[in-house]
C-alpha cells in the first residue's frame, strides 16, 4: 500500500512511525513532512493547505490511503477533495471538522444537546462584548471563534485584560477572521484531561487518557505554548470518570453531530476539565492532539492503519482497539526563547539508540545535517510499565540529544506523580 500523511510536525511523525509497522505498507509520503520525518517517509514539498496540489499528487502517485492530520486542511475540506478523487481518507470532512473550526458552533452544539461545558455568550461586535464583561467574574476566558494555531484562547485575570483581549481579537484582528466572532465563557477549575477517540459515527472508542503541560516554564509558569510535554495515562481520569464521560459527553457528542447531519469520522479529541461539578468540555479538536499523540500512539497495541481504515469504512465495531497497561512520557525539546523569539539552524545530534524514541517537529535537513527550524523541535518519548519509570527514562533519553540553545521543562509528569501519591 502507498500511504500519504498530510502534516509536518511531531504528531505526524508519531502517526507515520505507527503506520510503518503495518506489513502491507510499502511506501509512505509526507506532505510537507520535515527533516526528521524524512528518515521514515518521502517528504513532498507541497503546502498542507494547498488542497488542489495535494489531490493532484495523490492521484498521480496512486495513493491507496491518506491521513489528514492538521486542523487547517481538515477545516478547508481536504478529506472531501481527496475522497471525491477516489482516495479513501482518515479524518472528518469539512462539514464535521467545524466542531473545531468554529468555537461558536461547538458551544452552541453543547448547549443544544445538553453536553456539560462552561457557561458562555457569543459576540459579533466588540462594544457589546466589553459591556458584558462588566457582569463577569474573573478570571474569565475569551476565545476567538475560528482556528488560531492554538493561540486564540486568552484567560483574562481582570476586566482590563479581558477588554484588551476583546479589542485585539475583534478590532486589531490579531487572529485575522478567526476573531470576527468571539466566545466569552466562565473560567473552570480542576484537573485537565485530554481524551482522543476513534469514531466512525456509529461507534466511539476512547484512546488512553493523557495530561498536557502547556506553559513554557517549570511549575506551569511562563507563556502558553503548543505543549511542552505529556504523560499517559492521566491519573485523574479514573474508571468512574471515564464511564461518566462516555455517558454524558462522548456518545452524546457523536449522536449530536449525527443529528445535525455532520457525521464525524476520524479522531475526535475531547479537552476536558474535571470540575467540582463533574467533567465538562473545554474544547473539541477534529484531529489527533500534539503532543498527546506522542504518548498515546506508542501505547496502542493494535495496528493503527487497520483501525483507521475501519473508521473510514464505518466498521469500527469489528476491530479490536487495544492499549498496553504501561505508561508513557514525552518531553518536548524546544529552541530556547520559544514561544516568542528563538534562533534556528543549529545541528541536532541524536544517537542511533535514541532515534526510535524521537518524534521530530521543527527540524530540516541543511547541508546534509539535521538542524532546528522551529520552536518545538523534538518530542522524546519513553514507554515503561509505570509512570515514574517512564518519566525517568524520557529524561535520560533527552539528556543524550544535543543542539545549541536547547530547552526543555524539567517537571513533566510531576503533577501526575503527585496525583498518584494522593490516590494511595
N, C-alpha and C positions, 0 to 999 in steps of 0.2 A: 504493500500500500504506500501511496505517496500522500504525506500529510503536510498541511500548511498551517502554521501557527502565526496569528497576527498579534504583534506587540513587540516591545523592545526592552522589557525590564526583568527584574528578578523573578517576578510571578511567572512570566513566560518561560524563563529558563527552567523553573521548577516543573512547569507543565510539560515542557519538551523532554526533560530528563525522565519524567514518569512515563510518557508515551513511548519513549525509546525502548522501554522494557518489553513491549509487545513484539513477539517474534514475527508478526506479519508486516511490521513496518520496515520498509526498505529505504525510504528517503524522507527526511523532514526538511521543509523550507521554513524560514522565519522572515516575516516582514514586520519591521525592518531588522529585527534582531539587534545584537550588539557584539562587541569584541569577545565576550565570554561565551555567548550563545553560539558563536562561530565554531566552537570546539565540538558542538553537539548537533548542529544543523547548518544548512547552507543559507546564509543571510542574503536577502534580496533588498536592494536599495529602492524601496517604494515607501512613501509616507503612509502611516497607519490610517489616515483619514482619506486617502486617495482611493475611494471605493472603486471607481471605474478601472484604474490601473490594476488594483488587486484582483478584480474579477478577470480582467484580460490575462493576467499572469496565471491565475488558477486554471482557466480554460486551456491556455496554450500548453501548460505543463501537466495536463490531465490529472489534476489533484483529485484524490479519492475522498478526502475528508478534510474539512477546515475547522479550526478552533479560533473564534474571535474572542480575544481575552480582554482588551481595554474597554473602558466605558464609551469613549468618543465614537469609535466606529460602530459600536452596537447601537448607540442612540441615533447615529446617522443612517442606520439601515444596512450595514454590511451583510448581515445574515440574510436579509430579504434579497439583496442583489446576487449573492453567491448561490442561494437556493434557486432563484429564477434561472440561473445559468446552469442548473443541474448539479451543483456541488453541495452535498449534504454538510451541514454545519452544526457545531456545538455553540450555543448562545441564543439568547432571545431575539426575536425580530424587533423591529423599530416600535411596533405597536405595544410590545410588552416592556421594552427597555425604558419606557417613560417612567417606570417605577423608580429609577434613579435619575433619569433625565430631568424630571420636574419634582421638586420637593413639595410644591403646591398640590400636584396630583397625588403623591403618596400620602400626604397628610389628610387630604380630603377622602382618599380611599379608606384610610384607617377610621376616620370619623364615621363614614357611611356604613361600614361593616362592623363597627364596634371592636376594633382591634386596639388594645391598650397602647397609648402613646401620650406624649406631653400635650397639655392644653396649648392652643395656638390661635393666631389670627393671621390672615393673609392681607398684604397691602400692595397696591398698584401705584401709589404716589407717596413721596417722602413725607409731606406735611401731615397726612393723616396717620402715618406710622409713628411720627415723632409725638403727635398728640396722644396716641395710645400708650406710648412709653411712660407717660406721666402716671398711668394706672398700674404699672408693672412693679413686681418685687425684683430685687437684684441680688445675685447675678441673674441675667436673662440672656436668651440665645437669639441671635439674629442670623438668618440663613438666606443666602441668595438662592433663587428658585432653581436655576439651571446648573450644569456642570461647571466647576471652577477649580479643576485639578486638585480636588480635596481641600481647597483652602477657603471655600465660600461659607464657612461657619465661624461666627465670632461670638465668644462668650463674653458679654459686656458686664463688667463688675459694677458699673454705675450708670446713672441716667446719661451723663455726658458722654461716656464711652459708647453707649448704645446709639445716641444721636450721631456720633461720628461714624459708627458702623453703617447706619442707615444712609447717611449722606454719601459715604464713599461708594456704597453699592449702587444706590439709585440715581445719584446726581453725578458723581465723578466717574462712574462706570468702571471701577477697578476690575470687575469681573465681566466686563462687556455686557452683552444682552442677558447674561445669566442673572443680572441684578435688576432687570426690568420689573420683576415681581419679587417680593421678599416674604419670608415667614418669620414672625416673632413668636417664640414659644417659651414656656416656663422651663426653668433650669431644674433638671432632675438630679438626684443624688443616689449613690450606690455603686457597687462594683459594675464595671462594663464587661460585656462578654460579646465575642464575635462568633456567630454560628453560620458557616457556609452550608448550603444544602444543594443536593441534586434534585431537580424536579422536571417531570415531563408533562406537567399539567394535570396528571391523574394520580401520580404517586409522588410523595416527597420524602426524601431520605436525608436527614441532617448528617453532616460530617462531624468530626470530633471538634469540640469547642476550643477556642483559643483566647489569649489575652494579649492585646497590643500595648505598646508603650509609645505614645505619640510625642511626648516632649523631647526636646533636643538634648537636655542635660540630665544628669543623675538626680534622683529624688523627685522626678517629674517636674523639673524646673526648666526654664528656657522656653523658646518658641515652639509652637506646634509644628510637626513635620508629617511626612507621609508614613512615618513609622520607624522607630529605632530598634525594634526587636519584638519578638513574640515568643510565647510559650504555649504548649498544648499538652494535655487538656487544661482548661481553666478550672481551678479547684472550687471556685464559687458556683460553678454550674453543676449542681447536684442532680441525681436521677429524678428527684421530685420536681425540681425546677424544669428539667428537660421535658418531663411529662406535661407540666403546666404550659410550657411554651408551645409544645406540639398542639395542644388543645385550644389555646387562646390566641396564638399568634401565627404559627407556621401553616397549619391546614386552613385556617380562616383566610390567610393572605392568598394562598393558592386558589382557593374557591372564589375569593373576591375578584381576582384577576380573570378567572373563567367567566364569572357573572358579567364582567364588564366587556367581554368579548376580546380580552387581551391575554389569552392563554400564555403562560410563561414556561418556556422550555430552556433549561440551561442551569447555570449556577445562580441561585438566589441567595444573597448574603443578608443576614439579619444582624444589625448592630443593636445590641440590647443593653438596657440599664436595669439592674436588679434593685428596684426601689423598695422602700419600706412597705409600699402598697402592692408589691408584686412586679414581675417582669414587664417592661414597657419597651416599645420600639423607639430607638433614637433615629435610625436611618435604615433604608434598604439600599443595597447595591445590586446591579444587574449582572454581576460577574464575580469571579474569584477576587478576594481581597489581597492586598500587597502591604505588608509581608506575611499575612496569615497563611497564604498558600504554601510558603516555605517551611511551615511546621506541620500543616495539615496533610499535604500530599506524601511527605516521607513516612507518615504513619498509616497510609492507605495500603492495605494488603491486597485488595482486589486490583485487577488491571484497569487503569484509568481509561484507556481508549475504549475498552469494552463497555464500561459504564457510560461514557459519553455517547457512544453510538446507540445504546439502549434509550438514552434520553431523547435523542433526535428521532428515533423510530417509535417513541411512545410505548416502550415496553420495559420501563424501569422496574416494574414489579417482577420481571422474570430474572433479574440479575441480583446476585448476592453482593452487597456493598459492605465490606468488612474492614475494620481498622484494628491495628495492633493495640495491645493493652499497655504499651510503653508510653513514653513521654518524649517531647521534642522541644528544643530551644534554638531560636535563631537570633544571632547577634548581627546587627547591621553595622558594617564598617562604612563610615561616611568621610567625605572630604571636610576637614576642619573649617568651620565657618558656616556650613550648611545649617539652616535652610536659607541663609542670605547670600553672602559673598564667599566664594571659595576658589582655590586655584586648581587648574587642570593640567593634564599632560605628564603626571608622574608615573613612572613604571611600577607595575604591580608584580610582586613576587609571590607566587602560590606554589608551595611544594607539591610534588606529584601525589603524595599520600594524603593530601588535604583536598585535592581538586573535586572529589566526589561529593564533598560536603558544602561546596560553594555554589551559590546562585548569583550570577553577575547581573548587576542592574545598570550602573553608569560607567562603562568602560568601552574603549575602542582599540583596534589594532593600529598602531602607528609605527612605521619603520620596522615592522615585524615584531613589535613588542606590545604587550597589553598595558594600556595606560588609563588612568582615571579620566572620565569625561563628564561626570555628573556629581550631584550632591550625595545621593546614596549610591555607593559604589558596589558593595558586595553584601550578600547575606550569608552568614556562616552557620550551618545547622548541624546539630548533633542529636541523634536518637538513642535513647538508653531505656532501661527498664523502669526508671523512676525519674521524677523531675529534677531532684537535687543533682543527680549524676549527669543528667542531660545538660544542665546549666554549666556545671564544672567542665564537661567535655567540650561544649561550644566555645567557652573562653580559652581553653587550652589550644583548640584549633585556631582560633582568632589570633592568638599570640604568634603563630607560625607564619602569618601572612604580613607582608610589609609593602607599604608605599608611603612616600613623603606626605606629611600633613594628614595622616590617617587619624580618624577619631571614632571612638565608639563608647557607648554608655557602659558603665561597669556594674550596673544593678539590674540588668534584665532578669526577670523572674523573681526578684526579691519579694515583691508583694504576694506573688503566688505561693512562695515558700512560707511566708507569714500566715497566709490563709490556711495552708495545710497544717501548720502548727496549731492554729486556733481550733481546727476541727478535732484535733487529738485532745 
